[in-house]
Amino acid sequence: MRLLDWADSVILAAGNSWSFGRLDDEAKWQDWAVGFVRASDFTQRVLPDPYQFTDWREWAMRAYPMLEGTG
């Protein structure tokens, strides 16, 4: 799965998280992910810092299980 497809899927599954924006530039995935981590639905969860990862897939594999059930 491509990054942009995954990001769109996560936003749709999360519900009202469109407020922080859609990922349009794959090179800025870490900036987008920080906005996602700081979205109000997820602030109570301890999600991994996207800037600690160079590969979005590694971050996604760690973050996604923590996001399940938040939509």
All heavy atoms as a GROMACS GRO file, in nm:
protein
  587
    1MET      N    1   0.084  -0.117   0.000
    1MET     CA    2   0.000   0.000   0.000
    1MET      C    3   0.089   0.124   0.000
    1MET      O    4   0.188   0.129   0.069
    1MET     CB    5  -0.091  -0.001   0.123
    1MET     CG    6  -0.180   0.121   0.133
    1MET     SD    7  -0.294   0.119   0.273
    1MET     CE    8  -0.428   0.029   0.202
    2ARG      N    9   0.048   0.220  -0.079
    2ARG     CA   10   0.124   0.346  -0.083
    2ARG      C   11   0.092   0.432   0.039
    2ARG      O   12  -0.014   0.420   0.099
    2ARG     CB   13   0.084   0.426  -0.206
    2ARG     CG   14   0.127   0.370  -0.337
    2ARG     CD   15   0.078   0.456  -0.450
    2ARG     NE   16  -0.008   0.564  -0.398
    2ARG     CZ   17  -0.032   0.679  -0.455
    2ARG    NH1   18   0.017   0.705  -0.571
    2ARG    NH2   19  -0.108   0.771  -0.400
    3LEU      N   20   0.184   0.518   0.073
    3LEU     CA   21   0.170   0.606   0.189
    3LEU      C   22   0.042   0.690   0.181
    3LEU      O   23  -0.034   0.697   0.278
    3LEU     CB   24   0.292   0.697   0.201
    3LEU     CG   25   0.284   0.809   0.304
    3LEU    CD1   26   0.255   0.757   0.443
    3LEU    CD2   27   0.412   0.890   0.302
    4LEU      N   28   0.017   0.754   0.068
    4LEU     CA   29  -0.100   0.842   0.058
    4LEU      C   30  -0.229   0.763   0.075
    4LEU      O   31  -0.325   0.811   0.138
    4LEU     CB   32  -0.100   0.919  -0.073
    4LEU     CG   33   0.019   1.014  -0.093
    4LEU    CD1   34   0.011   1.083  -0.228
    4LEU    CD2   35   0.028   1.116   0.019
    5ASP      N   36  -0.234   0.643   0.021
    5ASP     CA   37  -0.352   0.557   0.037
    5ASP      C   38  -0.371   0.519   0.183
    5ASP      O   39  -0.481   0.521   0.237
    5ASP     CB   40  -0.340   0.431  -0.048
    5ASP     CG   41  -0.336   0.461  -0.197
    5ASP    OD1   42  -0.398   0.560  -0.240
    5ASP    OD2   43  -0.270   0.384  -0.269
    6TRP      N   44  -0.261   0.482   0.249
    6TRP     CA   45  -0.268   0.444   0.389
    6TRP      C   46  -0.316   0.562   0.474
    6TRP      O   47  -0.404   0.546   0.559
    6TRP     CB   48  -0.132   0.395   0.438
    6TRP     CG   49  -0.134   0.357   0.583
    6TRP    CD1   50  -0.174   0.238   0.635
    6TRP    CD2   51  -0.098   0.440   0.694
    6TRP    NE1   52  -0.165   0.242   0.772
    6TRP    CE2   53  -0.119   0.364   0.810
    6TRP    CE3   54  -0.050   0.570   0.706
    6TRP    CZ2   55  -0.092   0.414   0.938
    6TRP    CZ3   56  -0.025   0.620   0.833
    6TRP    CH2   57  -0.045   0.544   0.948
    7ALA      N   58  -0.260   0.679   0.451
    7ALA     CA   59  -0.298   0.797   0.528
    7ALA      C   60  -0.447   0.828   0.510
    7ALA      O   61  -0.517   0.858   0.607
    7ALA     CB   62  -0.213   0.917   0.488
    8ASP      N   63  -0.496   0.820   0.388
    8ASP     CA   64  -0.639   0.843   0.364
    8ASP      C   65  -0.724   0.740   0.437
    8ASP      O   66  -0.828   0.774   0.496
    8ASP     CB   67  -0.671   0.838   0.214
    8ASP     CG   68  -0.622   0.961   0.139
    8ASP    OD1   69  -0.585   1.061   0.203
    8ASP    OD2   70  -0.623   0.956   0.014
    9SER      N   71  -0.681   0.616   0.435
    9SER     CA   72  -0.756   0.509   0.504
    9SER      C   73  -0.761   0.532   0.654
    9SER      O   74  -0.865   0.512   0.718
    9SER     CB   75  -0.692   0.373   0.476
    9SER     OG   76  -0.698   0.343   0.340
   10VAL      N   77  -0.650   0.572   0.710
   10VAL     CA   78  -0.645   0.597   0.854
   10VAL      C   79  -0.736   0.713   0.891
   10VAL      O   80  -0.810   0.706   0.990
   10VAL     CB   81  -0.500   0.624   0.900
   10VAL    CG1   82  -0.496   0.676   1.042
   10VAL    CG2   83  -0.417   0.498   0.887
   11ILE      N   84  -0.734   0.818   0.812
   11ILE     CA   85  -0.820   0.933   0.840
   11ILE      C   86  -0.967   0.892   0.836
   11ILE      O   87  -1.045   0.927   0.924
   11ILE     CB   88  -0.793   1.048   0.742
   11ILE    CG1   89  -0.658   1.111   0.772
   11ILE    CG2   90  -0.902   1.154   0.751
   11ILE    CD1   91  -0.614   1.214   0.670
   12LEU      N   92  -1.005   0.815   0.735
   12LEU     CA   93  -1.144   0.771   0.724
   12LEU      C   94  -1.183   0.681   0.840
   12LEU      O   95  -1.293   0.692   0.894
   12LEU     CB   96  -1.166   0.700   0.591
   12LEU     CG   97  -1.160   0.790   0.468
   12LEU    CD1   98  -1.166   0.705   0.341
   12LEU    CD2   99  -1.273   0.892   0.470
   13ALA      N  100  -1.094   0.594   0.880
   13ALA     CA  101  -1.124   0.503   0.991
   13ALA      C  102  -1.131   0.577   1.124
   13ALA      O  103  -1.206   0.538   1.213
   13ALA     CB  104  -1.017   0.394   0.998
   14ALA      N  105  -1.056   0.686   1.136
   14ALA     CA  106  -1.052   0.760   1.262
   14ALA      C  107  -1.171   0.851   1.281
   14ALA      O  108  -1.194   0.903   1.389
   14ALA     CB  109  -0.922   0.840   1.270
   15GLY      N  110  -1.248   0.874   1.179
   15GLY     CA  111  -1.368   0.956   1.194
   15GLY      C  112  -1.344   1.103   1.166
   15GLY      O  113  -1.310   1.139   1.055
   16ASN      N  114  -1.356   1.186   1.266
   16ASN     CA  115  -1.353   1.331   1.248
   16ASN      C  116  -1.214   1.391   1.244
   16ASN      O  117  -1.196   1.511   1.266
   16ASN     CB  118  -1.435   1.399   1.358
   16ASN     CG  119  -1.371   1.385   1.494
   16ASN    OD1  120  -1.275   1.313   1.512
   16ASN    ND2  121  -1.426   1.455   1.590
   17SER      N  122  -1.115   1.314   1.212
   17SER     CA  123  -0.978   1.363   1.216
   17SER      C  124  -0.936   1.439   1.091
   17SER      O  125  -0.820   1.474   1.074
   17SER     CB  126  -0.882   1.246   1.239
   17SER     OG  127  -0.908   1.189   1.364
   18TRP      N  128  -1.030   1.468   1.001
   18TRP     CA  129  -0.997   1.548   0.882
   18TRP      C  130  -0.952   1.687   0.921
   18TRP      O  131  -0.892   1.758   0.842
   18TRP     CB  132  -1.118   1.558   0.788
   18TRP     CG  133  -1.139   1.436   0.706
   18TRP    CD1  134  -1.238   1.344   0.724
   18TRP    CD2  135  -1.063   1.392   0.594
   18TRP    NE1  136  -1.227   1.244   0.630
   18TRP    CE2  137  -1.121   1.271   0.549
   18TRP    CE3  138  -0.951   1.440   0.528
   18TRP    CZ2  139  -1.071   1.200   0.440
   18TRP    CZ3  140  -0.902   1.369   0.419
   18TRP    CH2  141  -0.961   1.251   0.377
   19SER      N  142  -0.979   1.728   1.043
   19SER     CA  143  -0.947   1.865   1.085
   19SER      C  144  -0.799   1.899   1.075
   19SER      O  145  -0.764   2.016   1.063
   19SER     CB  146  -0.996   1.888   1.227
   19SER     OG  147  -0.934   1.796   1.314
   20PHE      N  148  -0.711   1.801   1.082
   20PHE     CA  149  -0.568   1.833   1.074
   20PHE      C  150  -0.514   1.823   0.933
   20PHE      O  151  -0.398   1.852   0.908
   20PHE     CB  152  -0.486   1.747   1.170
   20PHE     CG  153  -0.491   1.601   1.140
   20PHE    CD1  154  -0.403   1.546   1.050
   20PHE    CD2  155  -0.583   1.521   1.201
   20PHE    CE1  156  -0.407   1.411   1.021
   20PHE    CE2  157  -0.588   1.386   1.172
   20PHE     CZ  158  -0.500   1.332   1.083
   21GLY      N  159  -0.594   1.783   0.840
   21GLY     CA  160  -0.555   1.786   0.700
   21GLY      C  161  -0.516   1.654   0.639
   21GLY      O  162  -0.480   1.560   0.708
   22ARG      N  163  -0.520   1.652   0.510
   22ARG     CA  164  -0.487   1.534   0.431
   22ARG      C  165  -0.340   1.540   0.391
   22ARG      O  166  -0.286   1.646   0.364
   22ARG     CB  167  -0.574   1.534   0.306
   22ARG     CG  168  -0.554   1.417   0.216
   22ARG     CD  169  -0.653   1.421   0.100
   22ARG     NE  170  -0.643   1.301   0.021
   22ARG     CZ  171  -0.568   1.291  -0.088
   22ARG    NH1  172  -0.499   1.394  -0.131
   22ARG    NH2  173  -0.561   1.178  -0.154
   23LEU      N  174  -0.277   1.425   0.388
   23LEU     CA  175  -0.137   1.418   0.344
   23LEU      C  176  -0.133   1.426   0.193
   23LEU      O  177  -0.189   1.341   0.124
   23LEU     CB  178  -0.074   1.288   0.393
   23LEU     CG  179   0.071   1.264   0.350
   23LEU    CD1  180   0.162   1.374   0.403
   23LEU    CD2  181   0.118   1.128   0.395
   24ASP      N  182  -0.069   1.529   0.141
   24ASP     CA  183  -0.057   1.547  -0.004
   24ASP      C  184   0.085   1.532  -0.055
   24ASP      O  185   0.106   1.513  -0.173
   24ASP     CB  186  -0.109   1.686  -0.044
   24ASP     CG  187  -0.258   1.697  -0.024
   24ASP    OD1  188  -0.331   1.602  -0.056
   24ASP    OD2  189  -0.302   1.802   0.025
   25ASP      N  190   0.183   1.542   0.034
   25ASP     CA  191   0.323   1.537  -0.005
   25ASP      C  192   0.392   1.428   0.078
   25ASP      O  193   0.411   1.444   0.199
   25ASP     CB  194   0.388   1.673   0.020
   25ASP     CG  195   0.534   1.678  -0.021
   25ASP    OD1  196   0.593   1.573  -0.056
   25ASP    OD2  197   0.591   1.789  -0.018
   26GLU      N  198   0.427   1.319   0.014
   26GLU     CA  199   0.488   1.206   0.085
   26GLU      C  200   0.614   1.245   0.161
   26GLU      O  201   0.645   1.187   0.264
   26GLU     CB  202   0.517   1.091  -0.010
   26GLU     CG  203   0.392   1.024  -0.059
   26GLU     CD  204   0.421   0.896  -0.136
   26GLU    OE1  205   0.534   0.845  -0.129
   26GLU    OE2  206   0.328   0.848  -0.203
   27ALA      N  207   0.686   1.343   0.112
   27ALA     CA  208   0.810   1.387   0.177
   27ALA      C  209   0.782   1.450   0.313
   27ALA      O  210   0.872   1.459   0.397
   27ALA     CB  211   0.886   1.485   0.088
   28LYS      N  212   0.660   1.491   0.336
   28LYS     CA  213   0.623   1.557   0.462
   28LYS      C  214   0.540   1.466   0.552
   28LYS      O  215   0.463   1.512   0.635
   28LYS     CB  216   0.547   1.686   0.433
   28LYS     CG  217   0.633   1.787   0.360
   28LYS     CD  218   0.559   1.916   0.339
   28LYS     CE  219   0.650   2.016   0.268
   28LYS     NZ  220   0.586   2.143   0.250
   29TRP      N  221   0.558   1.337   0.538
   29TRP     CA  222   0.477   1.243   0.615
   29TRP      C  223   0.496   1.261   0.764
   29TRP      O  224   0.402   1.245   0.841
   29TRP     CB  225   0.504   1.098   0.573
   29TRP     CG  226   0.632   1.040   0.625
   29TRP    CD1  227   0.752   1.038   0.561
   29TRP    CD2  228   0.652   0.976   0.750
   29TRP    NE1  229   0.847   0.976   0.639
   29TRP    CE2  230   0.788   0.938   0.757
   29TRP    CE3  231   0.571   0.948   0.860
   29TRP    CZ2  232   0.842   0.872   0.866
   29TRP    CZ3  233   0.625   0.883   0.970
   29TRP    CH2  234   0.759   0.845   0.972
   30GLN      N  235   0.617   1.295   0.809
   30GLN     CA  236   0.641   1.312   0.952
   30GLN      C  237   0.564   1.432   1.007
   30GLN      O  238   0.507   1.425   1.117
   30GLN     CB  239   0.790   1.324   0.981
   30GLN     CG  240   0.863   1.194   0.955
   30GLN     CD  241   1.012   1.212   0.948
   30GLN    OE1  242   1.060   1.300   0.876
   30GLN    NE2  243   1.086   1.129   1.017
   31ASP      N  244   0.560   1.541   0.933
   31ASP     CA  245   0.483   1.659   0.976
   31ASP      C  246   0.335   1.624   0.986
   31ASP      O  247   0.268   1.662   1.081
   31ASP     CB  248   0.502   1.776   0.877
   31ASP     CG  249   0.646   1.823   0.869
   31ASP    OD1  250   0.722   1.803   0.967
   31ASP    OD2  251   0.683   1.879   0.764
   32TRP      N  252   0.285   1.553   0.885
   32TRP     CA  253   0.144   1.510   0.886
   32TRP      C  254   0.117   1.420   1.005
   32TRP      O  255   0.016   1.434   1.075
   32TRP     CB  256   0.112   1.437   0.755
   32TRP     CG  257  -0.025   1.380   0.753
   32TRP    CD1  258  -0.140   1.443   0.716
   32TRP    CD2  259  -0.062   1.246   0.791
   32TRP    NE1  260  -0.246   1.357   0.728
   32TRP    CE2  261  -0.201   1.236   0.774
   32TRP    CE3  262   0.008   1.136   0.837
   32TRP    CZ2  263  -0.270   1.118   0.803
   32TRP    CZ3  264  -0.061   1.019   0.865
   32TRP    CH2  265  -0.198   1.012   0.847
   33ALA      N  266   0.209   1.327   1.030
   33ALA     CA  267   0.190   1.232   1.140
   33ALA      C  268   0.188   1.302   1.275
   33ALA      O  269   0.113   1.264   1.364
   33ALA     CB  270   0.299   1.125   1.136
   34VAL      N  271   0.269   1.405   1.292
   34VAL     CA  272   0.267   1.481   1.417
   34VAL      C  273   0.130   1.546   1.436
   34VAL      O  274   0.074   1.544   1.546
   34VAL     CB  275   0.380   1.587   1.420
   34VAL    CG1  276   0.358   1.688   1.531
   34VAL    CG2  277   0.514   1.519   1.436
   35GLY      N  278   0.074   1.601   1.329
   35GLY     CA  279  -0.060   1.658   1.338
   35GLY      C  280  -0.162   1.552   1.375
   35GLY      O  281  -0.253   1.577   1.455
   36PHE      N  282  -0.146   1.435   1.321
   36PHE     CA  283  -0.235   1.324   1.351
   36PHE      C  284  -0.222   1.284   1.498
   36PHE      O  285  -0.322   1.267   1.568
   36PHE     CB  286  -0.200   1.208   1.260
   36PHE     CG  287  -0.296   1.095   1.269
   36PHE    CD1  288  -0.418   1.102   1.203
   36PHE    CD2  289  -0.266   0.982   1.342
   36PHE    CE1  290  -0.508   0.997   1.211
   36PHE    CE2  291  -0.355   0.879   1.350
   36PHE     CZ  292  -0.476   0.885   1.285
   37VAL      N  293  -0.099   1.271   1.546
   37VAL     CA  294  -0.075   1.232   1.685
   37VAL      C  295  -0.133   1.336   1.781
   37VAL      O  296  -0.183   1.301   1.887
   37VAL     CB  297   0.078   1.214   1.708
   37VAL    CG1  298   0.111   1.206   1.855
   37VAL    CG2  299   0.127   1.091   1.634
   38ARG      N  300  -0.130   1.463   1.742
   38ARG     CA  301  -0.180   1.569   1.829
   38ARG      C  302  -0.330   1.597   1.814
   38ARG      O  303  -0.384   1.680   1.885
   38ARG     CB  304  -0.103   1.698   1.801
   38ARG     CG  305   0.041   1.686   1.844
   38ARG     CD  306   0.116   1.814   1.819
   38ARG     NE  307   0.255   1.797   1.860
   38ARG     CZ  308   0.351   1.878   1.824
   38ARG    NH1  309   0.327   1.981   1.746
   38ARG    NH2  310   0.475   1.856   1.865
   39ALA      N  311  -0.396   1.527   1.722
   39ALA     CA  312  -0.540   1.544   1.704
   39ALA      C  313  -0.611   1.507   1.834
   39ALA      O  314  -0.569   1.415   1.905
   39ALA     CB  315  -0.590   1.458   1.588
   40SER      N  316  -0.715   1.576   1.864
   40SER     CA  317  -0.781   1.561   1.994
   40SER      C  318  -0.822   1.418   2.027
   40SER      O  319  -0.820   1.377   2.142
   40SER     CB  320  -0.903   1.653   2.002
   40SER     OG  321  -0.996   1.618   1.901
   41ASP      N  322  -0.858   1.341   1.927
   41ASP     CA  323  -0.898   1.202   1.953
   41ASP      C  324  -0.784   1.116   2.004
   41ASP      O  325  -0.807   1.012   2.064
   41ASP     CB  326  -0.952   1.138   1.825
   41ASP     CG  327  -1.083   1.199   1.778
   41ASP    OD1  328  -1.145   1.273   1.857
   41ASP    OD2  329  -1.121   1.172   1.664
   42PHE      N  330  -0.662   1.158   1.980
   42PHE     CA  331  -0.548   1.073   2.011
   42PHE      C  332  -0.455   1.129   2.118
   42PHE      O  333  -0.356   1.065   2.151
   42PHE     CB  334  -0.468   1.048   1.883
   42PHE     CG  335  -0.555   1.002   1.770
   42PHE    CD1  336  -0.572   1.082   1.659
   42PHE    CD2  337  -0.621   0.883   1.777
   42PHE    CE1  338  -0.653   1.041   1.555
   42PHE    CE2  339  -0.704   0.841   1.675
   42PHE     CZ  340  -0.720   0.921   1.563
   43THR      N  341  -0.485   1.243   2.173
   43THR     CA  342  -0.392   1.305   2.268
   43THR      C  343  -0.375   1.224   2.396
   43THR      O  344  -0.273   1.237   2.462
   43THR     CB  345  -0.436   1.448   2.304
   43THR    OG1  346  -0.569   1.444   2.355
   43THR    CG2  347  -0.427   1.540   2.185
   44GLN      N  348  -0.471   1.140   2.430
   44GLN     CA  349  -0.460   1.059   2.551
   44GLN      C  350  -0.376   0.934   2.530
   44GLN      O  351  -0.345   0.864   2.624
   44GLN     CB  352  -0.600   1.020   2.600
   44GLN     CG  353  -0.686   1.138   2.635
   44GLN     CD  354  -0.625   1.225   2.744
   44GLN    OE1  355  -0.572   1.174   2.843
   44GLN    NE2  356  -0.628   1.355   2.725
   45ARG      N  357  -0.339   0.908   2.407
   45ARG     CA  358  -0.260   0.788   2.375
   45ARG      C  359  -0.113   0.827   2.358
   45ARG      O  360  -0.082   0.933   2.310
   45ARG     CB  361  -0.312   0.722   2.248
   45ARG     CG  362  -0.455   0.677   2.266
   45ARG     CD  363  -0.507   0.615   2.140
   45ARG     NE  364  -0.647   0.584   2.157
   45ARG     CZ  365  -0.692   0.464   2.190
   45ARG    NH1  366  -0.609   0.366   2.208
   45ARG    NH2  367  -0.820   0.443   2.203
   46VAL      N  368  -0.026   0.738   2.396
   46VAL     CA  369   0.117   0.762   2.381
   46VAL      C  370   0.159   0.697   2.249
   46VAL      O  371   0.188   0.578   2.243
   46VAL     CB  372   0.196   0.704   2.498
   46VAL    CG1  373   0.345   0.728   2.480
   46VAL    CG2  374   0.147   0.762   2.629
   47LEU      N  375   0.159   0.779   2.144
   47LEU     CA  376   0.195   0.730   2.011
   47LEU      C  377   0.342   0.759   1.984
   47LEU      O  378   0.396   0.857   2.034
   47LEU     CB  379   0.108   0.797   1.906
   47LEU     CG  380  -0.041   0.765   1.918
   47LEU    CD1  381  -0.121   0.852   1.822
   47LEU    CD2  382  -0.066   0.619   1.890
   48PRO      N  383   0.407   0.677   1.906
   48PRO     CA  384   0.549   0.699   1.877
   48PRO      C  385   0.572   0.830   1.802
   48PRO      O  386   0.490   0.871   1.720
   48PRO     CB  387   0.589   0.580   1.792
   48PRO     CG  388   0.465   0.510   1.754
   48PRO     CD  389   0.354   0.559   1.840
   49ASP      N  390   0.682   0.893   1.832
   49ASP     CA  391   0.720   1.018   1.766
   49ASP      C  392   0.761   0.990   1.622
   49ASP      O  393   0.858   0.917   1.598
   49ASP     CB  394   0.837   1.081   1.842
   49ASP     CG  395   0.886   1.210   1.782
   49ASP    OD1  396   0.834   1.254   1.677
   49ASP    OD2  397   0.978   1.270   1.841
   50PRO      N  398   0.688   1.046   1.525
   50PRO     CA  399   0.721   1.020   1.385
   50PRO      C  400   0.863   1.061   1.346
   50PRO      O  401   0.922   1.001   1.257
   50PRO     CB  402   0.619   1.104   1.308
   50PRO     CG  403   0.510   1.132   1.404
   50PRO     CD  404   0.572   1.131   1.539
   51TYR      N  405   0.918   1.161   1.414
   51TYR     CA  406   1.053   1.207   1.381
   51TYR      C  407   1.161   1.110   1.426
   51TYR      O  408   1.277   1.126   1.390
   51TYR     CB  409   1.078   1.346   1.439
   51TYR     CG  410   0.992   1.451   1.374
   51TYR    CD1  411   0.893   1.516   1.445
   51TYR    CD2  412   1.010   1.485   1.239
   51TYR    CE1  413   0.814   1.613   1.385
   51TYR    CE2  414   0.931   1.581   1.179
   51TYR     CZ  415   0.833   1.644   1.252
   51TYR     OH  416   0.754   1.738   1.191
   52GLN      N  417   1.123   1.007   1.499
   52GLN     CA  418   1.218   0.904   1.538
   52GLN      C  419   1.228   0.793   1.434
   52GLN      O  420   1.303   0.696   1.453
   52GLN     CB  421   1.178   0.844   1.673
   52GLN     CG  422   1.178   0.943   1.786
   52GLN     CD  423   1.316   1.000   1.813
   52GLN    OE1  424   1.414   0.927   1.817
   52GLN    NE2  425   1.324   1.130   1.830
   53PHE      N  426   1.153   0.808   1.324
   53PHE     CA  427   1.149   0.706   1.220
   53PHE      C  428   1.183   0.768   1.085
   53PHE      O  429   1.141   0.879   1.055
   53PHE     CB  430   1.008   0.645   1.210
   53PHE     CG  431   0.967   0.572   1.335
   53PHE    CD1  432   0.912   0.640   1.442
   53PHE    CD2  433   0.984   0.434   1.345
   53PHE    CE1  434   0.875   0.574   1.557
   53PHE    CE2  435   0.946   0.367   1.460
   53PHE     CZ  436   0.891   0.437   1.568
   54THR      N  437   1.256   0.696   1.004
   54THR     CA  438   1.285   0.741   0.868
   54THR      C  439   1.192   0.677   0.767
   54THR      O  440   1.174   0.730   0.658
   54THR     CB  441   1.431   0.711   0.829
   54THR    OG1  442   1.454   0.571   0.843
   54THR    CG2  443   1.527   0.790   0.916
   55ASP      N  444   1.133   0.565   0.803
   55ASP     CA  445   1.042   0.492   0.715
   55ASP      C  446   0.901   0.500   0.771
   55ASP      O  447   0.878   0.458   0.885
   55ASP     CB  448   1.087   0.347   0.703
   55ASP     CG  449   1.004   0.264   0.607
   55ASP    OD1  450   0.898   0.311   0.560
   55ASP    OD2  451   1.044   0.150   0.579
   56TRP      N  452   0.807   0.551   0.694
   56TRP     CA  453   0.670   0.567   0.742
   56TRP      C  454   0.608   0.432   0.779
   56TRP      O  455   0.526   0.425   0.870
   56TRP     CB  456   0.584   0.639   0.639
   56TRP     CG  457   0.549   0.559   0.517
   56TRP    CD1  458   0.620   0.553   0.400
   56TRP    CD2  459   0.436   0.473   0.500
   56TRP    NE1  460   0.557   0.468   0.312
   56TRP    CE2  461   0.444   0.417   0.370
   56TRP    CE3  462   0.329   0.437   0.581
   56TRP    CZ2  463   0.350   0.328   0.321
   56TRP    CZ3  464   0.235   0.348   0.532
   56TRP    CH2  465   0.246   0.296   0.403
   57ARG      N  466   0.649   0.324   0.711
   57ARG     CA  467   0.592   0.192   0.739
   57ARG      C  468   0.626   0.147   0.881
   57ARG      O  469   0.543   0.087   0.949
   57ARG     CB  470   0.640   0.090   0.638
   57ARG     CG  471   0.581   0.109   0.501
   57ARG     CD  472   0.644   0.013   0.400
   57ARG     NE  473   0.609   0.044   0.265
   57ARG     CZ  474   0.674   0.130   0.187
   57ARG    NH1  475   0.781   0.192   0.232
   57ARG    NH2  476   0.633   0.154   0.065
   58GLU      N  477   0.748   0.173   0.923
   58GLU     CA  478   0.788   0.136   1.059
   58GLU      C  479   0.705   0.211   1.161
   58GLU      O  480   0.660   0.154   1.261
   58GLU     CB  481   0.936   0.162   1.080
   58GLU     CG  482   1.026   0.068   1.004
   58GLU     CD  483   1.172   0.098   1.028
   58GLU    OE1  484   1.206   0.144   1.140
   58GLU    OE2  485   1.252   0.078   0.936
   59TRP      N  486   0.688   0.342   1.138
   59TRP     CA  487   0.605   0.422   1.230
   59TRP      C  488   0.461   0.371   1.230
   59TRP      O  489   0.400   0.354   1.335
   59TRP     CB  490   0.609   0.570   1.191
   59TRP     CG  491   0.522   0.652   1.279
   59TRP    CD1  492   0.553   0.697   1.405
   59TRP    CD2  493   0.390   0.698   1.252
   59TRP    NE1  494   0.447   0.767   1.458
   59TRP    CE2  495   0.346   0.768   1.365
   59TRP    CE3  496   0.305   0.684   1.144
   59TRP    CZ2  497   0.219   0.827   1.372
   59TRP    CZ3  498   0.179   0.742   1.150
   59TRP    CH2  499   0.138   0.812   1.263
   60ALA      N  500   0.408   0.344   1.112
   60ALA     CA  501   0.270   0.299   1.100
   60ALA      C  502   0.248   0.166   1.172
   60ALA      O  503   0.145   0.147   1.238
   60ALA     CB  504   0.231   0.287   0.953
   61MET      N  505   0.343   0.075   1.160
   61MET     CA  506   0.329  -0.055   1.227
   61MET      C  507   0.323  -0.040   1.378
   61MET      O  508   0.257  -0.117   1.446
   61MET     CB  509   0.443  -0.149   1.187
   61MET     CG  510   0.425  -0.205   1.047
   61MET     SD  511   0.541  -0.337   1.007
   61MET     CE  512   0.696  -0.248   0.998
   62ARG      N  513   0.390   0.060   1.431
   62ARG     CA  514   0.387   0.083   1.576
   62ARG      C  515   0.268   0.168   1.619
   62ARG      O  516   0.212   0.147   1.725
   62ARG     CB  517   0.516   0.149   1.621
   62ARG     CG  518   0.633   0.058   1.604
   62ARG     CD  519   0.743   0.096   1.693
   62ARG     NE  520   0.860   0.015   1.664
   62ARG     CZ  521   0.976   0.037   1.717
   62ARG    NH1  522   0.993   0.138   1.799
   62ARG    NH2  523   1.076  -0.041   1.688
   63ALA      N  524   0.231   0.263   1.537
   63ALA     CA  525   0.123   0.356   1.574
   63ALA      C  526  -0.016   0.297   1.554
   63ALA      O  527  -0.105   0.317   1.638
   63ALA     CB  528   0.136   0.485   1.496
   64TYR      N  529  -0.036   0.227   1.446
   64TYR     CA  530  -0.172   0.184   1.411
   64TYR      C  531  -0.239   0.098   1.519
   64TYR      O  532  -0.356   0.123   1.550
   64TYR     CB  533  -0.176   0.113   1.276
   64TYR     CG  534  -0.317   0.095   1.228
   64TYR    CD1  535  -0.386   0.202   1.174
   64TYR    CD2  536  -0.384  -0.027   1.244
   64TYR    CE1  537  -0.518   0.188   1.133
   64TYR    CE2  538  -0.514  -0.040   1.204
   64TYR     CZ  539  -0.581   0.068   1.149
   64TYR     OH  540  -0.711   0.054   1.110
   65PRO      N  541  -0.171   0.000   1.579
   65PRO     CA  542  -0.238  -0.078   1.684
   65PRO      C  543  -0.290   0.010   1.799
   65PRO      O  544  -0.390  -0.020   1.860
   65PRO     CB  545  -0.131  -0.176   1.731
   65PRO     CG  546  -0.038  -0.187   1.616
   65PRO     CD  547  -0.037  -0.051   1.551
   66MET      N  548  -0.222   0.119   1.826
   66MET     CA  549  -0.263   0.209   1.933
   66MET      C  550  -0.382   0.294   1.894
   66MET      O  551  -0.449   0.352   1.979
   66MET     CB  552  -0.146   0.298   1.974
   66MET     CG  553  -0.031   0.223   2.032
   66MET     SD  554   0.105   0.337   2.066
   66MET     CE  555   0.242   0.226   2.055
   67LEU      N  556  -0.406   0.305   1.764
   67LEU     CA  557  -0.516   0.387   1.715
   67LEU      C  558  -0.646   0.309   1.701
   67LEU      O  559  -0.753   0.368   1.690
   67LEU     CB  560  -0.480   0.446   1.578
   67LEU     CG  561  -0.356   0.533   1.575
   67LEU    CD1  562  -0.325   0.572   1.431
   67LEU    CD2  563  -0.377   0.657   1.660
   68GLU      N  564  -0.637   0.179   1.700
   68GLU     CA  565  -0.757   0.098   1.681
   68GLU      C  566  -0.858   0.127   1.791
   68GLU      O  567  -0.824   0.144   1.906
   68GLU     CB  568  -0.722  -0.050   1.680
   68GLU     CG  569  -0.648  -0.090   1.554
   68GLU     CD  570  -0.617  -0.237   1.550
   68GLU    OE1  571  -0.586  -0.297   1.655
   68GLU    OE2  572  -0.624  -0.292   1.439
   69GLY      N  573  -0.981   0.137   1.750
   69GLY     CA  574  -1.088   0.161   1.846
   69GLY      C  575  -1.109   0.306   1.883
   69GLY      O  576  -1.184   0.336   1.975
   70THR      N  577  -1.043   0.398   1.814
   70THR     CA  578  -1.058   0.540   1.848
   70THR      C  579  -1.155   0.611   1.758
   70THR      O  580  -1.187   0.726   1.781
   70THR     CB  581  -0.922   0.613   1.842
   70THR    OG1  582  -0.871   0.604   1.710
   70THR    CG2  583  -0.826   0.556   1.943
   71GLY      N  584  -1.199   0.547   1.650
   71GLY     CA  585  -1.286   0.611   1.553
   71GLY      C  586  -1.428   0.627   1.597
   71GLY      O  587  -1.476   0.583   1.694
   0.00000   0.00000   0.00000
